[in-house]
Amino acid sequence: MRYLVATDGSTLGDEAVRYAARQAAAFEATLVIAHVLTPDSELIDGMLILPGEEAAVEEGDRVLSAARRVAETVADEEGADIDIETELLTGRPADAITAFADESDADAIHVGHRGLSEEREQVVGSVAKSVVDKATVPVTVIR
């Protein structure tokens, strides 16, 4: 089994990672932790340019490393040895998460109810709701 958990590095994202790691430990599943980069982009001479690309990738790697540590801590607490993979995605978060879930044969998706952005928090759980709407596998929304 493969469980996909998407995180943005928020407290709720960490809770989603913890929950998914417990599930992976209980069912001896592989845990795939994903973070979606959403920088503004430009098309110049047919080439996609991502402003701040290096900084965005570094931040994404930092988020994934922190999430991996959270999952490893849970696995240790559970006395389990789970496989943990990380994946840096790009695009619109719900689209990127659900497409990756399909491509990677995920058996379930776990997401936090809301993310870091105050602006996004005004549209309560818009990414989580979109993931639920678009997913072809069960989705657990952590609140």
C-alpha positions in Angstrom: 0.0 0.0 0.0 1.0 3.6 -0.6 -0.3 6.6 1.4 0.2 10.1 0.0 0.2 13.0 2.5 0.5 16.5 1.2 2.0 19.2 3.5 2.7 22.9 3.2 4.8 23.0 6.4 2.0 24.4 8.6 1.0 23.0 12.0 -2.0 21.3 10.4 0.2 19.9 7.6 2.4 18.4 10.3 -0.7 16.9 11.9 -1.6 15.3 8.5 1.9 13.9 8.3 1.6 12.4 11.8 -1.8 10.9 11.1 -0.7 9.4 7.8 2.5 8.1 9.4 0.5 6.3 12.0 -1.7 4.8 9.3 1.3 3.7 7.3 2.9 2.1 10.4 -0.4 0.3 11.2 -0.8 -1.1 7.7 2.9 -1.5 6.7 2.4 1.0 3.9 4.9 3.2 2.2 4.4 6.9 3.1 4.9 9.4 0.4 5.2 13.0 1.6 4.5 15.7 -1.1 4.9 19.4 -1.1 3.6 21.6 -4.0 5.6 24.6 -5.2 3.3 27.2 -6.6 5.5 30.1 -7.8 4.3 32.6 -10.4 5.6 31.6 -13.8 6.2 33.3 -17.1 6.5 31.9 -20.6 9.5 33.5 -22.3 10.5 32.4 -25.8 8.7 29.1 -25.3 10.5 28.4 -22.0 8.9 28.3 -18.6 10.6 30.7 -16.2 9.9 30.4 -12.5 10.9 33.5 -10.5 12.7 32.7 -7.3 13.0 29.1 -8.5 16.1 28.2 -6.5 14.6 29.8 -3.3 11.3 28.0 -3.8 13.0 24.6 -4.3 15.1 25.2 -1.2 12.0 26.0 0.8 10.2 23.0 -0.6 13.1 20.8 0.3 13.1 22.3 3.9 9.4 21.6 4.2 9.9 18.0 3.1 12.9 17.4 5.4 10.9 18.7 8.4 7.9 16.5 7.4 10.2 13.4 7.0 11.5 14.0 10.6 7.9 14.2 11.9 7.1 10.9 10.1 10.3 9.2 11.4 9.4 10.3 14.9 6.0 8.8 14.6 7.4 5.6 13.2 9.9 5.3 16.1 7.0 5.9 18.6 5.0 3.2 16.9 8.0 0.8 16.8 7.5 0.5 13.1 9.9 0.6 10.2 8.1 2.3 7.3 9.4 3.4 4.0 9.2 7.1 3.6 9.6 8.9 0.3 9.4 12.6 -0.5 8.2 14.3 -3.7 8.4 18.0 -4.7 5.5 18.8 -7.0 4.6 21.9 -9.0 1.3 23.4 -10.2 -2.0 24.1 -8.7 -2.0 22.2 -5.4 -5.2 20.1 -5.7 -4.4 19.2 -9.4 -0.8 18.4 -8.6 -1.7 16.2 -5.6 -4.4 14.2 -7.3 -2.5 13.8 -10.5 0.5 12.5 -8.5 -1.7 10.2 -6.5 -2.9 8.7 -9.7 0.5 8.4 -11.3 2.1 6.9 -8.2 -0.7 4.4 -7.5 -1.5 5.9 -4.1 -4.1 4.0 -2.2 -5.2 7.1 -0.1 -4.5 10.8 0.2 -4.2 12.7 3.5 -4.3 16.5 3.6 -4.7 19.2 6.2 -7.9 21.2 6.3 -6.2 24.5 5.8 -2.8 25.8 4.9 -0.4 28.6 5.9 -1.8 31.5 3.9 -4.2 33.8 5.7 -5.7 34.6 2.3 -6.3 31.0 1.6 -7.7 30.4 5.1 -10.5 32.9 4.3 -11.6 30.3 1.6 -11.8 27.6 4.2 -10.1 24.4 3.1 -10.2 25.2 -0.6 -7.3 22.9 -1.5 -8.6 20.1 0.7 -12.1 20.5 -0.8 -10.7 20.4 -4.3 -8.6 17.3 -3.5 -11.7 15.6 -2.3 -13.6 16.6 -5.4 -10.8 15.5 -7.8 -9.4 12.4 -6.1 -9.9 8.9 -7.4 -8.9 7.3 -4.1 -10.1 7.9 -0.5 -9.1 11.2 1.0 -8.7 11.9 4.7 -8.9 15.6 5.7 -7.2 16.3 9.0 -8.7 19.1 11.0 
